[in-house]
């Protein structure tokens, strides 16, 4: 006997599965587990978090929230394994600083200090290391944050791809910051701070994996000035911010939609994308919405403050190409829909697989 399900019943079952506590079922780690999409979510929520569970970790945000003697702090850590080490617009050194600064920034925290751990491969040229340490120093100066401690380890030749960097940052939370996916409400507007997909495509072109000549540069840059300006302009009307790195803007929107139990409708024609990035994505069959950024944030703002937020963003170099790209709705809860240029809708799901490995 065959059981028949209606379209609504199938949709409901899919939604129930998406909301279940994540379980890690794989026997081995794959590259997809590091891509920031569904496999990464299963790895983190299903394997890593349960043994370490505590209130600060439960939010799974860009930075953990701490209160010390009445002072609100944020703390974050990240590892960088990008290949190649240097690429148009940046290198692993400034990427490691900017990425950690930005995780603090979108958590509403002014970066106050960083630590850096270097994992070096035997045989690494001293000039290569010297250049990356200088890149870290220059990026830290631009971001206004000192590197106060660190560690260095060396592994045997062939056991590491030249250089890996791990950075940890501590920040002081802005007095106006009250940021959480749970504060996102129907009617909120969603803004992105500039063109998307630049970093991932720049890395791909730098590897020579694509026979395409295009002037695409990584967008790696610090974002605290932008985050601070938004907090000043919107106050409590700024409900949530996220750093659209691995998994891109599409994955960020899905994470927020699920956490807030809201629907998000993305106006695809409003999403700023450089023609070179769109062209490369079309050749590769990769949607720029899923491509990593390293200098762009996504902000959820109360509707009456959206225009002010957009004006504030565009007044700064890091937000010159900002745009209002989506609106939050009650339905469909936990889902992201894209309104296409033809007027129809398509489902925009979380990233599956790993189309661009080792990009950060």
Beta strands, then each sheet from edge to edge (+ up, - down):
strand 1: 64-68
strand 2: 71-80
strand 3: 86-87
strand 4: 90-91
strand 5: 109-121
strand 6: 146-155
strand 7: 163-173
strand 8: 189-192
strand 9: 238-243
strand 10: 263-267
strand 11: 297-301
strand 12: 323-329
strand 13: 336-339
strand 14: 345-347
sheet 1: 1+ 2- 7+ 5- 6-
sheet 2: 3+ 4-
sheet 3: 9+ 11- 8+ 12- 10+ 13+ 14-
end
